[in-house]
Amino acid sequence: MKRVIITGGVAALGLAALVPVGLGGNGKLRADLGPKGRTLGTLLRIKDGKSSVMGDLLAFEVKHNPDKKDKGSAIDSYPFAVVPTPQGGALVTDVGGNDVLQVSASGKVTLRAVFHARKVAAPAMLKLPKGSKVPMQSVPMGIAAAPDDSYYVAEHAGFPQPEGVARVFRLAGKKA
């Protein structure tokens, strides 16, 4: 199956479009929105003009919170970018959860990678003692498939967003 990124986090899987629907919040926020919020924090499959939830990433975040050991971590899901897998599923970056989640063709969501916070120099505006360090979240934003069946994930550095610290990660293996 040919995998193609179309634009801005939307991907094609055969004749269907895969669309990550952001939330930037927790399960209570989605519930408070009622029926209109039911697709927030999910991966939608759109085919023949009809959409269905392929995977509920927010539910996974609520149950597991993979980056919970990081200081300041909270339940937060914001599916952002997607790339289809050869098995008919998808890998999705979650900029709220700081992870990459795998959604199988049947809709099962599993953790593919978690990107933990790291310490960086405190910015002057915080007026901390010289040499102080603060946690910076590692925010996976973009994802792309490579010809060797691995995937590359682009990191956006979280607060305090120092220059030159963002990275690109390679995810290899047969899990995808």
Backbone as a chain_set.jsonl record, in Angstrom:
{"seq": "MKRVIITGGVAALGLAALVPVGLGGNGKLRADLGPKGRTLGTLLRIKDGKSSVMGDLLAFEVKHNPDKKDKGSAIDSYPFAVVPTPQGGALVTDVGGNDVLQVSASGKVTLRAVFHARKVAAPAMLKLPKGSKVPMQSVPMGIAAAPDDSYYVAEHAGFPQPEGVARVFRLAGKKA", "coords": {"N": [[0.847, -1.174, 0.0], [0.597, 2.158, -0.852], [1.96, 4.906, 0.86], [1.146, 8.174, 1.546], [1.71, 11.506, 2.408], [-0.534, 14.103, 2.534], [-1.16, 16.904, 3.282], [-0.549, 19.21, 5.956], [-0.866, 17.394, 8.255], [-2.89, 15.671, 7.483], [-3.504, 12.527, 6.02], [-3.371, 10.075, 3.35], [-4.917, 6.934, 3.06], [-5.143, 4.408, 1.137], [-8.187, 4.812, -0.42], [-9.184, 6.44, 1.473], [-9.183, 9.252, 3.716], [-7.102, 10.172, 6.418], [-7.525, 11.847, 9.38], [-6.264, 13.665, 11.963], [-7.829, 14.875, 14.856], [-7.586, 17.6, 16.746], [-7.471, 18.47, 20.268], [-6.318, 19.476, 22.697], [-6.601, 19.208, 25.46], [-8.287, 17.571, 28.242], [-10.175, 14.574, 29.178], [-12.489, 15.48, 30.519], [-12.948, 17.99, 29.433], [-13.672, 17.329, 26.793], [-15.98, 15.793, 27.318], [-17.598, 17.727, 28.514], [-18.319, 19.21, 26.325], [-20.259, 17.78, 25.106], [-22.214, 15.96, 22.625], [-21.219, 17.285, 20.36], [-18.517, 17.419, 20.765], [-17.477, 14.875, 20.496], [-15.656, 13.787, 18.628], [-13.282, 15.03, 19.101], [-9.831, 14.811, 19.834], [-9.358, 12.446, 18.525], [-8.605, 10.051, 15.866], [-9.766, 10.389, 12.719], [-11.306, 8.559, 10.077], [-12.028, 9.19, 6.821], [-14.135, 8.464, 4.266], [-15.704, 8.206, 1.158], [-17.247, 10.45, 1.735], [-18.137, 10.039, 4.317], [-17.482, 10.003, 7.792], [-15.634, 8.252, 10.318], [-14.627, 7.253, 13.583], [-11.418, 6.221, 13.825], [-9.524, 5.749, 15.787], [-9.326, 6.375, 19.286], [-7.524, 8.643, 20.661], [-7.445, 10.353, 22.842], [-8.782, 8.862, 24.83], [-6.865, 6.884, 25.251], [-4.773, 8.449, 26.292], [-5.978, 9.41, 28.651], [-6.261, 7.013, 30.077], [-3.594, 6.007, 30.245], [-1.548, 8.044, 30.218], [1.3, 8.425, 29.168], [3.604, 10.1, 29.587], [3.637, 10.678, 32.278], [5.543, 10.682, 34.34], [7.025, 12.929, 34.033], [7.78, 16.178, 35.261], [5.177, 18.427, 35.739], [3.529, 17.216, 33.935], [0.355, 16.479, 32.561], [-2.959, 15.187, 31.98], [-3.483, 15.381, 28.666], [-4.36, 15.725, 25.383], [-3.641, 16.104, 22.018], [-3.943, 15.25, 19.081], [-1.908, 15.491, 16.218], [-0.248, 15.119, 13.806], [-0.196, 12.693, 11.171], [0.656, 9.504, 9.789], [0.139, 6.936, 7.492], [0.403, 3.349, 7.981], [1.919, 0.382, 6.542], [0.311, -1.784, 7.215], [-2.281, -0.928, 7.245], [-2.996, 0.676, 9.314], [-2.106, 3.489, 11.38], [0.348, 5.922, 12.389], [0.423, 8.385, 14.852], [1.256, 11.62, 15.843], [1.089, 13.063, 19.045], [0.813, 16.041, 20.311], [0.034, 17.04, 22.718], [0.137, 14.877, 24.47], [2.793, 14.24, 24.242], [3.832, 12.103, 22.716], [4.046, 9.321, 20.366], [1.504, 7.617, 18.928], [0.224, 4.456, 18.006], [-2.207, 3.405, 15.811], [-4.12, 0.714, 15.09], [-5.455, -1.034, 12.189], [-7.875, -1.967, 13.028], [-8.526, -0.208, 15.01], [-7.319, -0.273, 17.52], [-5.421, 1.359, 19.963], [-2.075, 1.961, 20.709], [1.002, 2.582, 22.494], [3.71, 3.918, 20.764], [6.008, 5.48, 20.982], [7.38, 7.524, 23.549], [8.137, 10.843, 24.445], [10.136, 12.176, 26.619], [10.44, 14.903, 28.996], [13.222, 17.159, 29.231], [16.067, 18.695, 30.875], [16.876, 22.104, 30.578], [18.726, 25.178, 30.185], [17.607, 27.755, 32.314], [15.562, 30.456, 31.284], [16.412, 33.961, 31.291], [14.234, 35.594, 31.957], [12.851, 34.268, 33.937], [14.211, 34.795, 36.213], [15.824, 33.165, 37.837], [18.492, 31.681, 39.819], [21.778, 31.972, 38.382], [22.775, 29.507, 36.089], [20.724, 27.789, 36.654], [18.401, 25.176, 35.889], [15.541, 24.21, 33.968], [12.608, 22.18, 33.375], [11.938, 21.082, 30.065], [9.481, 20.346, 27.821], [9.361, 17.726, 25.429], [8.078, 17.891, 22.362], [6.464, 16.064, 20.056], [5.936, 16.763, 16.721], [5.802, 16.599, 13.749], [5.585, 13.81, 11.457], [6.975, 11.338, 9.357], [7.121, 8.797, 6.855], [9.838, 6.679, 6.03], [11.825, 5.338, 3.303], [12.897, 2.913, 4.159], [11.105, 1.645, 5.808], [11.118, 2.761, 8.314], [10.341, 5.501, 10.554], [10.336, 9.054, 10.762], [10.39, 11.496, 13.247], [9.624, 14.777, 13.973], [10.675, 17.038, 16.377], [9.341, 19.59, 18.407], [10.546, 22.016, 20.479], [9.42, 22.467, 23.747], [8.273, 24.951, 26.194], [11.077, 26.446, 27.715], [11.561, 27.031, 25.073], [14.275, 27.166, 23.866], [16.677, 28.205, 21.416], [17.903, 26.064, 18.826], [17.659, 23.49, 19.972], [15.756, 21.619, 19.212], [14.979, 18.394, 17.865], [15.313, 15.562, 15.578], [13.87, 12.431, 15.469], [14.345, 8.934, 14.915], [12.204, 6.3, 14.323], [12.306, 2.93, 14.413], [11.856, -0.532, 13.483], [9.495, -3.27, 13.687], [7.036, -2.68, 14.793], [5.266, -0.828, 13.729]], "CA": [[0.0, 0.0, 0.0], [1.376, 3.382, -0.948], [1.699, 5.866, 1.927], [1.369, 9.523, 1.051], [1.243, 12.625, 3.224], [-1.155, 15.091, 1.657], [-0.818, 18.228, 3.768], [-0.936, 19.626, 7.286], [-1.289, 16.376, 9.19], [-3.87, 14.78, 6.878], [-2.825, 11.525, 5.205], [-4.224, 9.19, 2.564], [-4.77, 5.499, 3.261], [-5.995, 3.914, 0.064], [-9.132, 5.834, -0.867], [-9.675, 7.165, 2.644], [-8.323, 10.268, 4.327], [-6.928, 10.063, 7.86], [-7.499, 13.216, 9.883], [-6.193, 13.804, 13.42], [-8.66, 15.985, 15.311], [-6.979, 18.105, 17.96], [-8.282, 18.846, 21.411], [-5.572, 20.344, 23.603], [-7.232, 19.153, 26.767], [-8.473, 16.267, 28.867], [-11.462, 13.932, 28.951], [-13.587, 16.301, 31.044], [-13.212, 19.044, 28.449], [-14.44, 16.738, 25.692], [-17.308, 15.415, 27.831], [-18.373, 18.955, 28.733], [-18.787, 19.717, 25.029], [-21.388, 16.958, 24.68], [-22.092, 15.244, 21.355], [-20.426, 18.04, 19.383], [-17.098, 17.22, 21.04], [-17.156, 13.45, 20.547], [-14.526, 13.393, 17.78], [-12.051, 15.716, 19.504], [-8.843, 13.894, 20.408], [-9.43, 11.16, 17.827], [-8.164, 9.953, 14.478], [-10.919, 10.1, 11.869], [-11.135, 8.001, 8.734], [-13.079, 9.76, 5.983], [-14.217, 7.757, 2.984], [-16.992, 8.383, 0.483], [-17.998, 11.521, 2.377], [-18.566, 9.654, 5.661], [-16.367, 9.901, 8.729], [-15.756, 7.353, 11.462], [-13.462, 7.316, 14.465], [-10.511, 5.083, 13.646], [-8.881, 5.52, 17.073], [-9.578, 7.412, 20.291], [-6.244, 8.921, 21.299], [-7.702, 10.947, 24.149], [-9.083, 7.775, 25.769], [-5.579, 6.27, 25.583], [-4.058, 9.392, 27.159], [-6.643, 9.416, 29.958], [-5.994, 5.739, 30.752], [-2.179, 5.68, 30.417], [-0.692, 9.229, 30.383], [2.654, 7.884, 29.072], [4.677, 10.976, 30.083], [3.228, 11.099, 33.622], [6.665, 10.863, 35.261], [7.63, 14.241, 33.805], [7.255, 17.268, 36.074], [4.233, 19.272, 35.027], [2.705, 16.443, 33.013], [-1.073, 16.399, 32.863], [-3.727, 14.539, 30.915], [-3.611, 16.356, 27.59], [-4.24, 15.069, 24.084], [-3.828, 16.947, 20.844], [-3.427, 14.58, 17.889], [-1.459, 16.571, 15.356], [0.185, 14.681, 12.477], [-0.47, 11.268, 10.96], [1.208, 8.826, 8.624], [-0.384, 5.576, 7.449], [1.358, 2.237, 8.018], [1.619, -0.616, 5.504], [-0.68, -2.737, 7.706], [-3.604, -0.334, 7.2], [-3.172, 1.523, 10.486], [-1.468, 4.797, 11.292], [1.088, 6.481, 13.513], [-0.072, 9.741, 15.068], [1.926, 12.389, 16.892], [0.172, 13.73, 19.969], [1.621, 17.122, 20.881], [-0.379, 17.211, 24.111], [0.608, 13.714, 25.218], [4.238, 14.088, 24.035], [4.111, 10.736, 22.303], [3.556, 8.841, 19.079], [0.6, 6.504, 19.168], [-0.059, 3.603, 16.866], [-3.611, 3.014, 15.699], [-4.212, -0.416, 14.166], [-6.564, -0.955, 11.238], [-9.114, -2.253, 13.765], [-8.779, 0.889, 15.934], [-6.617, -0.399, 18.794], [-4.39, 2.39, 20.15], [-0.961, 1.551, 21.561], [2.126, 3.525, 22.543], [4.862, 3.609, 19.906], [7.168, 6.169, 21.571], [7.088, 8.673, 24.415], [9.233, 11.798, 24.418], [10.159, 12.75, 27.968], [11.019, 16.24, 29.204], [14.647, 17.218, 29.589], [16.442, 19.951, 31.531], [17.594, 23.103, 29.778], [19.039, 26.401, 30.927], [16.461, 28.615, 32.616], [15.664, 31.759, 30.631], [16.618, 35.094, 32.203], [12.955, 36.167, 32.388], [12.381, 33.578, 35.148], [14.986, 35.374, 37.323], [16.353, 32.101, 38.694], [19.947, 31.806, 39.946], [22.573, 31.634, 37.204], [23.052, 28.077, 35.979], [19.523, 26.996, 36.948], [17.804, 24.423, 34.78], [14.099, 24.009, 34.053], [12.186, 21.127, 32.448], [11.399, 21.47, 28.765], [8.803, 19.215, 27.209], [9.697, 17.321, 24.076], [6.769, 17.865, 21.716], [6.56, 15.507, 18.706], [4.975, 17.46, 15.852], [5.651, 16.012, 12.426], [6.006, 12.421, 11.276], [7.058, 10.944, 7.951], [7.614, 7.449, 6.59], [11.075, 6.605, 5.253], [11.805, 4.197, 2.378], [13.335, 1.671, 4.812], [10.03, 1.273, 6.735], [11.217, 3.465, 9.594], [9.601, 6.763, 10.571], [11.054, 10.174, 11.356], [9.528, 12.364, 14.037], [10.19, 16.109, 14.206], [10.391, 17.552, 17.711], [9.261, 21.02, 18.702], [10.945, 22.203, 21.876], [8.431, 23.161, 24.561], [8.781, 26.073, 26.984], [11.186, 27.843, 27.31], [11.84, 27.068, 23.647], [15.585, 27.699, 23.484], [17.059, 27.973, 20.021], [18.87, 25.029, 18.492], [17.574, 22.253, 20.756], [14.803, 20.68, 18.622], [15.65, 17.232, 17.274], [14.568, 14.636, 14.739], [14.043, 11.068, 15.971], [14.041, 7.847, 13.986], [11.522, 5.147, 14.911], [12.527, 1.762, 13.564], [11.289, -1.763, 14.015], [8.323, -3.832, 13.033], [5.805, -2.362, 15.519], [4.345, -0.007, 12.94]], "C": [[0.887, 1.229, 0.0], [0.966, 4.348, 0.159], [2.078, 7.248, 1.429], [0.869, 10.531, 2.08], [0.666, 13.654, 2.265], [-0.74, 16.489, 2.093], [-1.227, 18.38, 5.222], [-1.466, 18.569, 8.22], [-2.354, 15.449, 8.661], [-3.121, 13.812, 5.982], [-3.833, 10.708, 4.429], [-3.887, 7.749, 2.902], [-5.714, 4.849, 2.266], [-6.886, 5.037, -0.414], [-9.712, 6.642, 0.282], [-8.673, 8.229, 3.068], [-8.275, 10.004, 5.827], [-6.715, 11.466, 8.402], [-7.399, 13.204, 11.41], [-6.98, 15.044, 13.84], [-8.155, 16.421, 16.673], [-7.983, 18.407, 19.051], [-7.531, 19.825, 22.294], [-6.214, 20.377, 24.971], [-7.414, 17.729, 27.246], [-9.874, 15.724, 28.58], [-12.643, 14.744, 29.427], [-13.954, 17.396, 30.044], [-14.056, 18.491, 27.309], [-15.861, 16.393, 26.146], [-18.198, 16.639, 28.015], [-18.931, 19.536, 27.44], [-19.957, 18.91, 24.48], [-21.147, 16.299, 23.336], [-21.235, 15.969, 20.313], [-18.924, 17.835, 19.575], [-16.628, 15.789, 20.923], [-15.969, 13.026, 19.681], [-13.227, 14.111, 18.148], [-11.101, 14.723, 20.175], [-8.861, 12.525, 19.756], [-8.726, 11.222, 16.476], [-9.382, 9.539, 13.67], [-10.469, 9.463, 10.559], [-12.319, 8.531, 7.929], [-13.033, 9.078, 4.621], [-15.625, 7.925, 2.43], [-17.875, 9.399, 1.196], [-18.492, 11.209, 3.784], [-17.343, 9.51, 6.558], [-16.699, 8.911, 9.833], [-14.492, 7.505, 12.296], [-12.651, 6.05, 14.267], [-9.835, 4.738, 14.972], [-9.128, 6.685, 18.007], [-8.295, 7.644, 21.088], [-6.41, 9.554, 22.672], [-7.989, 9.865, 25.183], [-7.798, 7.072, 26.197], [-4.805, 7.155, 26.557], [-4.658, 9.4, 28.566], [-6.281, 8.158, 30.745], [-4.523, 5.546, 31.115], [-1.266, 6.863, 30.742], [0.787, 8.838, 30.337], [3.783, 8.78, 29.591], [4.424, 11.431, 31.515], [4.386, 11.298, 34.588], [7.335, 12.233, 35.11], [6.959, 15.308, 34.669], [6.345, 18.15, 35.223], [3.351, 18.534, 34.044], [1.261, 16.407, 33.496], [-1.746, 15.611, 31.752], [-4.003, 15.6, 29.863], [-3.408, 15.624, 26.278], [-4.528, 16.068, 22.98], [-3.207, 16.227, 19.645], [-3.105, 15.617, 16.824], [-1.108, 16.124, 13.937], [0.002, 13.175, 12.379], [0.26, 10.768, 9.728], [0.655, 7.402, 8.639], [0.736, 4.547, 7.513], [0.978, 1.218, 6.947], [0.53, -1.611, 5.92], [-2.102, -2.151, 7.72], [-3.935, 0.508, 8.418], [-2.497, 2.859, 10.28], [-0.629, 5.052, 12.534], [0.684, 7.942, 13.617], [0.775, 10.412, 16.138], [0.858, 13.061, 17.739], [0.986, 14.786, 20.707], [1.218, 17.436, 22.313], [0.167, 16.1, 24.981], [2.101, 13.484, 25.123], [4.604, 12.66, 23.657], [3.694, 10.506, 20.855], [2.737, 7.603, 19.39], [0.355, 5.758, 17.872], [-1.531, 3.22, 16.916], [-3.666, 1.896, 14.668], [-5.402, -0.223, 13.225], [-7.902, -1.206, 11.931], [-9.415, -1.205, 14.832], [-8.102, 0.786, 17.286], [-5.486, 0.629, 18.854], [-3.34, 1.87, 21.119], [0.14, 2.611, 21.501], [3.25, 3.042, 21.641], [6.122, 4.245, 20.475], [6.67, 7.298, 22.458], [8.334, 9.546, 24.447], [9.212, 12.556, 25.741], [10.812, 14.134, 27.991], [12.503, 16.106, 29.512], [14.945, 18.585, 30.175], [17.236, 20.826, 30.562], [17.842, 24.326, 30.649], [17.784, 27.257, 31.109], [16.621, 29.957, 31.904], [15.761, 32.876, 31.669], [15.307, 35.645, 32.75], [12.397, 35.492, 33.643], [13.112, 34.055, 36.405], [15.401, 34.324, 38.357], [17.859, 32.287, 38.819], [20.659, 31.338, 38.679], [22.901, 30.144, 37.238], [21.857, 27.184, 36.286], [19.008, 26.318, 35.682], [16.307, 24.277, 35.047], [13.73, 22.874, 33.102], [11.61, 21.723, 31.171], [10.742, 20.234, 28.163], [9.301, 18.987, 25.794], [8.379, 17.074, 23.352], [6.911, 17.309, 20.288], [5.501, 16.107, 17.795], [4.764, 16.739, 14.529], [6.1, 14.563, 12.405], [5.982, 12.092, 9.792], [7.597, 9.529, 7.85], [8.871, 7.541, 5.74], [11.021, 5.367, 4.359], [12.182, 2.861, 3.035], [12.339, 1.175, 5.867], [10.218, 1.819, 8.144], [10.415, 4.767, 9.454], [10.465, 7.825, 11.218], [10.054, 11.102, 12.019], [10.256, 13.674, 14.298], [9.729, 16.604, 15.568], [10.322, 19.075, 17.693], [9.615, 21.158, 20.174], [9.871, 22.987, 22.618], [9.06, 24.318, 25.322], [10.032, 25.641, 27.729], [11.614, 28.048, 25.86], [13.186, 27.691, 23.286], [15.91, 27.349, 22.033], [18.026, 26.814, 19.915], [18.76, 23.727, 19.26], [16.571, 21.239, 20.19], [15.57, 19.58, 17.894], [14.721, 16.499, 16.309], [14.9, 13.237, 15.241], [13.68, 10.069, 14.882], [13.384, 6.716, 14.78], [11.686, 3.979, 13.948], [11.836, 0.558, 14.194], [10.006, -2.129, 13.33], [7.016, -3.462, 13.716], [4.795, -1.617, 14.651], [3.556, -0.88, 11.996]], "O": [[1.832, 1.316, 0.784], [-0.222, 4.586, 0.376], [3.19, 7.467, 0.95], [-0.256, 10.425, 2.567], [1.316, 14.032, 1.29], [-0.042, 17.186, 1.356], [-2.171, 17.727, 5.666], [-2.442, 18.822, 8.927], [-2.704, 14.493, 9.353], [-2.206, 14.211, 5.261], [-5.008, 10.646, 4.793], [-2.717, 7.385, 3.015], [-6.917, 4.747, 2.503], [-6.395, 6.105, -0.778], [-10.629, 7.439, 0.085], [-7.474, 8.116, 2.81], [-9.286, 9.653, 6.434], [-5.832, 12.19, 7.941], [-8.338, 12.783, 12.085], [-6.823, 16.119, 13.262], [-8.285, 15.683, 17.65], [-9.176, 18.576, 18.8], [-8.05, 20.896, 22.61], [-6.357, 21.44, 25.576], [-6.788, 16.8, 26.737], [-10.652, 16.328, 27.842], [-13.704, 14.707, 28.803], [-15.132, 17.689, 29.838], [-15.042, 19.108, 26.905], [-16.828, 16.671, 25.437], [-19.391, 16.604, 27.716], [-19.913, 20.277, 27.466], [-20.58, 19.311, 23.497], [-19.998, 16.098, 22.944], [-20.599, 15.327, 19.478], [-18.145, 18.053, 18.647], [-15.469, 15.508, 21.226], [-15.336, 12.01, 19.967], [-12.18, 13.827, 17.566], [-11.524, 13.897, 20.984], [-8.428, 11.545, 20.361], [-8.314, 12.285, 16.011], [-9.963, 8.478, 13.901], [-9.411, 9.78, 10.015], [-13.473, 8.342, 8.313], [-12.021, 9.115, 3.922], [-16.611, 7.8, 3.156], [-19.094, 9.239, 1.258], [-19.193, 12.023, 4.385], [-16.313, 8.973, 6.153], [-17.852, 8.745, 10.23], [-13.427, 7.843, 11.78], [-13.134, 4.944, 14.51], [-9.596, 3.564, 15.254], [-9.139, 7.842, 17.585], [-8.014, 6.939, 22.057], [-5.601, 9.315, 23.568], [-7.488, 9.943, 26.305], [-7.649, 6.704, 27.362], [-4.246, 6.662, 27.537], [-3.926, 9.398, 29.556], [-6.022, 8.23, 31.946], [-4.219, 4.987, 32.168], [-0.293, 6.693, 31.477], [1.468, 8.909, 31.36], [4.824, 8.266, 29.999], [4.944, 12.467, 31.929], [4.233, 12.019, 35.574], [8.12, 12.642, 35.965], [5.735, 15.342, 34.794], [6.711, 18.561, 34.122], [2.511, 19.146, 33.384], [0.993, 16.317, 34.694], [-1.153, 15.395, 30.695], [-4.674, 16.596, 30.133], [-2.384, 14.969, 26.087], [-5.53, 16.782, 23.009], [-2.09, 16.543, 19.236], [-3.908, 16.509, 16.55], [-1.615, 16.689, 12.969], [0.04, 12.469, 13.387], [0.458, 11.5, 8.758], [0.693, 6.732, 9.671], [1.876, 4.832, 7.147], [-0.166, 1.196, 6.494], [-0.107, -2.218, 5.059], [-3.033, -2.823, 8.165], [-5.056, 1.004, 8.536], [-2.331, 3.315, 9.149], [-0.867, 4.471, 13.592], [0.609, 8.653, 12.614], [0.989, 9.849, 17.212], [-0.143, 13.561, 17.226], [1.755, 14.467, 21.614], [1.995, 18.044, 23.049], [0.61, 16.346, 26.103], [2.641, 12.635, 25.833], [5.547, 12.08, 24.194], [3.083, 11.361, 20.214], [3.213, 6.665, 20.03], [0.286, 6.346, 16.793], [-2.032, 2.766, 17.944], [-3.306, 2.097, 13.508], [-6.246, 0.645, 13.445], [-8.94, -0.72, 11.481], [-10.447, -1.29, 15.498], [-8.283, 1.666, 18.128], [-4.696, 0.754, 17.918], [-3.663, 1.397, 22.209], [0.194, 3.423, 20.578], [3.69, 1.897, 21.742], [7.188, 3.631, 20.458], [5.666, 7.945, 22.158], [9.455, 9.039, 24.473], [8.391, 13.448, 25.956], [11.619, 14.478, 27.128], [12.967, 15.071, 29.989], [14.172, 19.526, 29.997], [18.123, 20.366, 29.843], [17.241, 24.482, 31.712], [17.007, 27.452, 30.174], [17.708, 30.536, 31.92], [15.253, 32.749, 32.783], [15.265, 36.116, 33.886], [11.564, 36.073, 34.339], [12.691, 33.759, 37.524], [15.34, 34.55, 39.565], [18.454, 32.987, 37.999], [20.199, 30.424, 37.995], [23.258, 29.596, 38.281], [21.956, 25.961, 36.193], [19.162, 26.822, 34.57], [15.866, 24.227, 36.195], [14.444, 22.623, 32.131], [10.896, 22.725, 31.195], [11.384, 19.194, 28.015], [9.617, 19.926, 25.064], [7.646, 16.147, 23.695], [7.42, 18.001, 19.406], [4.305, 15.979, 18.06], [3.648, 16.313, 14.229], [6.902, 14.14, 13.238], [5.084, 12.514, 9.063], [8.427, 9.111, 8.658], [8.963, 8.376, 4.84], [10.252, 4.445, 4.629], [11.826, 1.798, 2.526], [12.699, 0.371, 6.726], [9.54, 1.377, 9.072], [9.888, 5.083, 8.387], [11.243, 7.528, 12.125], [9.021, 11.45, 11.447], [11.384, 13.673, 14.791], [8.536, 16.59, 15.873], [11.131, 19.748, 17.053], [9.034, 20.478, 21.02], [9.458, 24.055, 22.167], [10.234, 24.634, 25.126], [10.046, 24.563, 28.324], [11.993, 29.156, 25.482], [13.243, 28.633, 22.496], [15.469, 26.327, 21.507], [18.863, 26.602, 20.793], [19.687, 22.918, 19.21], [16.542, 20.099, 20.652], [16.664, 19.804, 17.377], [13.523, 16.772, 16.232], [16.07, 12.896, 15.419], [12.82, 10.328, 14.041], [13.931, 6.238, 15.774], [11.249, 4.045, 12.799], [11.303, 0.637, 15.3], [9.493, -1.386, 12.493], [5.96, -3.895, 13.256], [3.588, -1.773, 14.835], [2.723, -0.378, 11.242]]}, "num_chains": 1, "name": "protein.A"}
